[in-house]
């Protein structure tokens, strides 16, 4: 045990604390990498989604719903980027107006 610390000019304590921090980080990082590597081989626990699910969007592929309203306007992100209008007719405002008239 080291008596005193930084204020008592016992500077070796800082080295011990730094070594302890690096050892703790290294152990945590190493064990986490091993766990994630093993998880990747278990069916249903892969770390990445398929390219198709990524293209569709994770809200639709994983949850079956959408987090944002604008996703409903254009389901295919490539169409939205290239300026191709959505397949459904009318905008959200038009649809809201039709719903309010029906009520």
N, C-alpha and C positions, 0 to 999 in steps of 0.2 A: 504494500500500500504506500502510496506517495503522500507525504504530508504537505499540505499547502497546495497552492494552485498557481494560476497565472499572476495574481496580485502579489504572491510571495516569491516571485521570480523562479518558480519551478516550471520551466517552459517545456520539459519533457512530457508533462501531462497532456499538453495539446497534441503531441505526436501519438500518444496512446489513444486519445479520444478520436483522432482522425483515422487511425488504423481500425478502431472498433466500428466506426461508421462505414468505412469501406468494406469491412468484412460482412457487416449486416446487409448492406446493399447487394454485395456479390452473391450472398447466400439466397436472398429473396429473388433476385433476378434469375439465378441459375435454376432454382426449384420451380419458379413460374414457367420458365422456358420448357423444362422437362414435362410439366403438367400439360401445357398447351400442345406440345408435340404429341403426347400420348392421346389427348382428346381428339386430335385431328384424325386418328385412325378409328375412332368409335363412330359407327353409322349414326347420323342424325346430330352429331356434335361438331361438324366441320366448322372451321373458323371463317370461311368465306362462303358467300352465296354464289350460285351459278351465274353465268353471264346473262342468261335469259331473265332471271329474277332481278338482276341489277338493272337491266334495260327497262323492264316493266316498272320497277320501283318497289322498294321494300315494303311500303305501306300496303300496296295491293298484293304483292306476292306472299308476304309473311302474315299479314293481319287481315287481308281481305277488305280493307277500307282505305279511305284517303284522308290525309291530314290537312290538305289545303284544297280550297275550292277550285283553283285554276287548273288542277290536274284533271278535273272532269271535262274541261274544254278540249283538251287534246291528250288522248291516252298515249299515243306514240311520241316520245320525246323528239325523235328525228323529224317527224312531221311539224312539230311546233317550232323547231329550230329553222327549218327550211321555209317556213311561212305558209305551209299548206293548211287551209282552214280545217277545223274539226269536222268530223263526220256528222255530228248532230246539228240540226238546224236551229238557228237562233242563239241568242246569248243568254246568260244567266238572268239578266234584267228582264228580258222578254219572257222567260219561263216563270220568273217571280210574278210578273204582271198577270200572266195567264192563270196562275194559281190563285192570286188574290181576287181575280174576276170570278173564278169558279166558286169561291167561298162566299 
